Amino acid sequence: MIQKSFDAIYKKDIDALIDDSVHESKTLEYKETLPGNAGVAWASRTHA
């Protein structure tokens, strides 16, 4: 699990979960897109 606030999570953190084969659970759910404006904010951070 990622022990960071949402604002501190970057694409590399999500990639690490996938690379480590971390499965979805009650507290982790992978989404292809984020709802509302969250997707725009996330997209601007994925290159960090």
C-alpha positions in Angstrom: 0.0 0.0 0.0 1.1 3.6 -0.6 1.7 5.4 2.7 1.4 8.9 1.2 -1.2 11.6 0.9 -3.0 11.7 -2.4 -1.1 14.8 -3.4 2.2 13.0 -2.9 1.3 10.0 -5.2 2.8 9.9 -8.6 2.6 7.6 -11.6 5.8 5.8 -10.5 4.0 4.9 -7.2 1.1 3.3 -9.1 3.5 1.6 -11.5 5.3 0.1 -8.5 2.1 -1.4 -7.2 1.4 -3.0 -10.6 5.0 -4.2 -11.0 4.8 -5.8 -7.5 1.5 -7.5 -8.5 -0.4 -5.8 -5.7 -4.0 -6.9 -6.1 -7.1 -4.8 -5.6 -8.6 -5.0 -2.0 -11.0 -3.2 0.3 -8.6 -0.2 0.4 -7.1 -0.3 -3.1 -9.0 -0.2 -6.4 -7.4 0.5 -9.7 -9.2 2.9 -12.1 -8.5 3.5 -15.8 -9.7 7.1 -15.4 -10.4 9.4 -12.4 -13.8 11.1 -12.0 -14.3 14.8 -12.6 -11.4 17.2 -12.6 -9.2 14.7 -10.6 -8.2 13.1 -13.9 -6.9 16.4 -15.2 -4.9 17.1 -12.1 -3.5 13.5 -12.2 -2.6 13.7 -15.9 -0.5 16.9 -15.3 1.5 15.0 -12.6 2.2 11.7 -14.4 5.4 13.0 -16.0 7.0 13.9 -12.6 
